[in-house]
Each structure stands twice: as structure tokens, then as C-alpha cells.
Amino acid sequence: MIELNAPVSQDKMIELLDGLEKDGVTFTFKEKKGIKLYFDVNSEDVDGAARIAKNTIKEQPWGSVLYFQASGVK
């Protein structure tokens, strides 16, 4: 599972990542708690999955200016 700490653009992040398959990692939105978004991933390397999610968001025109954190949850 990965966790995104994102105070803004949460809906866009969920829309982008939910169901996304990239570099062999599939993201499935699990839940939202305050400013935290949780996604299940099909990878043992949760830190690597968090990097993929962060890079994918940053590649978006709206994502390159956002401040947020992505981390793996073990």
C-alpha cells in the first residue's frame, strides 16, 4: 500500500492513479482519510510504487506545481 499526503487536487490524483498499470505496478484506490489518500499496489516494493505514483502525478500539467508526499506503507 502507498500513502499520498495531498492537501489539494485529490480527486485528480484518484482519477489518474485508480486502475493505472505502470512498470508492472497496478494501483487501486482504497480510502481517503483527511489529506491522506491510500492506494493498494500489487508490488512488494512499496517505496518503488510510491516513486512511480509521484512521478506519474508530476508528469501531468496540473501535477508539476503541486506539493505532496508519496510513501510506501508496510
N, C-alpha and C positions, 0 to 999 in steps of 0.2 A: 504494500500500500504506500502511496505517496500523499504528502500533505502540501497544499499551496496556501500560504498566508497572503491573501489578496484583498485589500480594502475596496478596490474598485474593479469594474469590468468582470465580475464573477460570472455573469450569465454568458458572456462571450467566451470565457475560458472553458466553462462547462460544455458549451456548444462545440467548441473546437476539439476538445480532448475526448469527450464521451464517444466511445466506439472507435477511436483512432487506433490504427495499427501502424507503427513506425519502427523500423530497425528491429523487427521481431517482438516488439513490446506492444501489447494491447491495453488500452486504458478504458476503465469503466467507472463512471461517476457513482460514488457510494452515498455521500452525505455532505451537508453543509452545516457547520457549527460556527456561528458568528462570522468572522472574516476568514475562517479556515474551510478549505474545500478538500475532500478526501476522495481519492481515486484508487480502485483496486487495479493491480497490474499483474500480468502473467509472467513475471520475471523474479528471480531470486535476488538480482542486483537492483534493489530499490533505489539506491543512490544514482545508479546509471539511468534508471527510468525517470527519476526526478530531473536529471540533466536534460534528457530528451524532451520532457514536458516543458521545461523552462526555455530551451532553445526554440521549440516549436512555437511557443507564445511570442517570443522575441522576434521571430521571423515575420509576424503579422504586422501590417501597417499600424494598427492600433496598439500592438503589444510592445513595440520597440521603446515606447516612452513610459511604460508602467514600472513602478517599483513593487516588487513582490518577491517572496522567497519560496523555493521549492525544496523539499527534503524527503528522504525516504523514512518510512515508519516501519520499525521492525517489531 
